[in-house]
Amino acid sequence: HNERAEVDGVERTLLGHVVSPFLLTALARPALAKGRDARIVTVSSGGMYTQGVSLSDLNNERDYSGTTAYARAKRMQIVLGEEWARRLAPDGIAVHAMHPGWAATPGVSDALPGFDRIMQPLLRSPEDGADTIIWLAGVAGVEIGANGFWLDRRRRPTEYLPNTAVSDEKAATLWERIVELSGLTDDELPPAVG
């Protein structure tokens, strides 16, 4: 899928994987804060290991590649999730993200047909990919803490390559840009912590 498309001026991958979940998190906050052991679980992707955050091309306008836009969006989910975890902790809301592993899904076969064809024997089933999602949603919060990045029910690092690391300053700027794109105001968001 290498045709770039926009909805209301926002590239669709950024909108679907970053802006919309950001808005949903903000809107769900009051209800989640009333719950016990509330948490948000974001499904990321191993593709995020290949990309950093490009603030100069947030809307994926240069040299568009659907795979790169997706991987960047998944990196942004992780960066924003870490800030959500800090901001929502006072409300008792945990924020976790996970990577389902490479699963044999239509998304993989459509987006990466060559990879799918070669790796098919090694791909996990969609059910195996969903295992950690279900586990994170149901396990007691005292067992997993207030935030983390997970694969196969184990904490994992969010970076392996130095060029994918996101500084605190860049993360703060990303937050501000996504707030703007979401149409939220600072008054509608929990305050920064620390």
Secondary structure as UniProt FT lines:
FT   STRAND          6..7
FT   TURN            8..9
FT   STRAND          10..11
FT   HELIX           12..14
FT   HELIX           15..19
FT   HELIX           20..34
FT   STRAND          39..43
FT   HELIX           46..50
FT   HELIX           55..57
FT   TURN            58..59
FT   HELIX           66..88
FT   HELIX           89..91
FT   STRAND          94..98
FT   HELIX           106..111
FT   HELIX           113..119
FT   HELIX           120..122
FT   HELIX           126..138
FT   HELIX           141..144
FT   STRAND          147..151
FT   TURN            152..153
FT   STRAND          154..155
FT   HELIX           162..164
FT   HELIX           168..182
FT   HELIX           186..188
//
